């Protein structure tokens, strides 16, 4: 583990954060599905589903991208 004095840094910090979220979700609901964007085997035990960004297939303007996603109907966003 990479540590900076008393606190993890870099990917270790992200892993600890995702682990806390994963454990809390599972404690609240045994069958909770935890989806992350951490596409690395190191996160396999704290991730149930992987979501890859789809920003690259849309326009380069982040404001346009966000407003386009917000205009989509919910069944498309969920499925």
C-alpha positions as YAML, in Angstrom:
chain: A
units: angstrom
residues:
- id: 1
  name: UNK
  ca: [0.00, 0.00, 0.00]
- id: 2
  name: UNK
  ca: [1.27, 3.45, -0.86]
- id: 3
  name: UNK
  ca: [1.11, 5.63, 2.20]
- id: 4
  name: UNK
  ca: [1.93, 9.24, 2.83]
- id: 5
  name: UNK
  ca: [2.63, 9.38, 6.55]
- id: 6
  name: UNK
  ca: [-0.75, 8.20, 7.86]
- id: 7
  name: UNK
  ca: [-2.92, 8.42, 4.74]
- id: 8
  name: UNK
  ca: [-3.01, 6.44, 1.49]
- id: 9
  name: UNK
  ca: [-2.21, 8.32, -1.71]
- id: 10
  name: UNK
  ca: [-2.93, 7.86, -5.40]
- id: 11
  name: UNK
  ca: [-4.66, 4.67, -6.49]
- id: 12
  name: UNK
  ca: [-4.59, 3.36, -2.91]
- id: 13
  name: UNK
  ca: [-6.73, 6.29, -1.81]
- id: 14
  name: UNK
  ca: [-9.20, 5.59, -4.61]
- id: 15
  name: UNK
  ca: [-9.26, 1.89, -3.74]
- id: 16
  name: UNK
  ca: [-9.94, 2.63, -0.07]
- id: 17
  name: UNK
  ca: [-12.73, 5.03, -1.03]
- id: 18
  name: UNK
  ca: [-14.38, 2.51, -3.39]
- id: 19
  name: UNK
  ca: [-14.01, -0.22, -0.75]
- id: 20
  name: UNK
  ca: [-15.81, 1.92, 1.85]
- id: 21
  name: UNK
  ca: [-18.67, 2.62, -0.60]
- id: 22
  name: UNK
  ca: [-18.84, -1.06, -1.59]
- id: 23
  name: UNK
  ca: [-18.95, -2.30, 2.00]
- id: 24
  name: UNK
  ca: [-21.57, 0.31, 2.98]
- id: 25
  name: UNK
  ca: [-23.77, -0.60, 0.00]
- id: 26
  name: UNK
  ca: [-23.52, -4.31, 0.81]
- id: 27
  name: UNK
  ca: [-24.26, -3.66, 4.48]
- id: 28
  name: UNK
  ca: [-27.37, -1.70, 3.58]
- id: 29
  name: UNK
  ca: [-28.58, -4.12, 0.90]
- id: 30
  name: UNK
  ca: [-27.06, -7.58, 0.51]
- id: 31
  name: UNK
  ca: [-27.83, -7.69, -3.23]
- id: 32
  name: UNK
  ca: [-26.67, -4.15, -3.98]
- id: 33
  name: UNK
  ca: [-24.99, -3.71, -7.35]
- id: 34
  name: UNK
  ca: [-21.94, -1.46, -7.10]
- id: 35
  name: UNK
  ca: [-20.93, 0.00, -10.45]
- id: 36
  name: UNK
  ca: [-17.63, 1.84, -10.87]
- id: 37
  name: UNK
  ca: [-15.46, 3.13, -13.68]
- id: 38
  name: UNK
  ca: [-12.31, 1.52, -12.27]
- id: 39
  name: UNK
  ca: [-11.30, -0.69, -15.21]
- id: 40
  name: UNK
  ca: [-8.44, -2.51, -13.51]
- id: 41
  name: UNK
  ca: [-8.30, -5.98, -11.95]
- id: 42
  name: UNK
  ca: [-7.12, -4.43, -8.68]
- id: 43
  name: UNK
  ca: [-10.69, -3.17, -8.13]
- id: 44
  name: UNK
  ca: [-12.41, -6.48, -8.99]
- id: 45
  name: UNK
  ca: [-13.29, -7.37, -5.39]
- id: 46
  name: UNK
  ca: [-14.95, -3.98, -4.74]
- id: 47
  name: UNK
  ca: [-16.80, -3.68, -8.08]
- id: 48
  name: UNK
  ca: [-19.77, -5.68, -9.32]
- id: 49
  name: UNK
  ca: [-20.24, -3.96, -12.68]
- id: 50
  name: UNK
  ca: [-17.97, -1.84, -14.80]
- id: 51
  name: UNK
  ca: [-19.18, 1.30, -16.58]
- id: 52
  name: UNK
  ca: [-16.92, 2.70, -19.26]
- id: 53
  name: UNK
  ca: [-17.22, 6.37, -20.13]
- id: 54
  name: UNK
  ca: [-19.14, 7.09, -23.28]
- id: 55
  name: UNK
  ca: [-18.05, 10.71, -23.50]
- id: 56
  name: UNK
  ca: [-15.73, 10.10, -26.43]
- id: 57
  name: UNK
  ca: [-18.58, 9.21, -28.80]
- id: 58
  name: UNK
  ca: [-20.30, 12.52, -28.26]
- id: 59
  name: UNK
  ca: [-19.28, 16.08, -29.05]
- id: 60
  name: UNK
  ca: [-16.10, 17.49, -27.53]
- id: 61
  name: UNK
  ca: [-17.99, 20.22, -25.63]
- id: 62
  name: UNK
  ca: [-18.55, 19.02, -22.04]
- id: 63
  name: UNK
  ca: [-21.53, 21.35, -21.56]
- id: 64
  name: UNK
  ca: [-23.20, 19.90, -24.67]
- id: 65
  name: UNK
  ca: [-22.43, 16.36, -23.56]
- id: 66
  name: UNK
  ca: [-23.94, 16.84, -20.13]
- id: 67
  name: UNK
  ca: [-27.09, 18.50, -21.43]
- id: 68
  name: UNK
  ca: [-27.50, 15.76, -24.05]
- id: 69
  name: UNK
  ca: [-27.32, 13.04, -21.38]
- id: 70
  name: UNK
  ca: [-29.81, 14.92, -19.21]
- id: 71
  name: UNK
  ca: [-32.32, 15.01, -22.08]
- id: 72
  name: UNK
  ca: [-32.34, 11.22, -22.58]
- id: 73
  name: UNK
  ca: [-35.36, 9.30, -21.28]
- id: 74
  name: UNK
  ca: [-34.69, 7.24, -18.14]
- id: 75
  name: UNK
  ca: [-35.13, 3.76, -19.72]
- id: 76
  name: UNK
  ca: [-32.22, 4.50, -22.05]
- id: 77
  name: UNK
  ca: [-30.01, 5.66, -19.18]
- id: 78
  name: UNK
  ca: [-30.85, 2.64, -17.02]
- id: 79
  name: UNK
  ca: [-30.78, -0.06, -19.70]
...
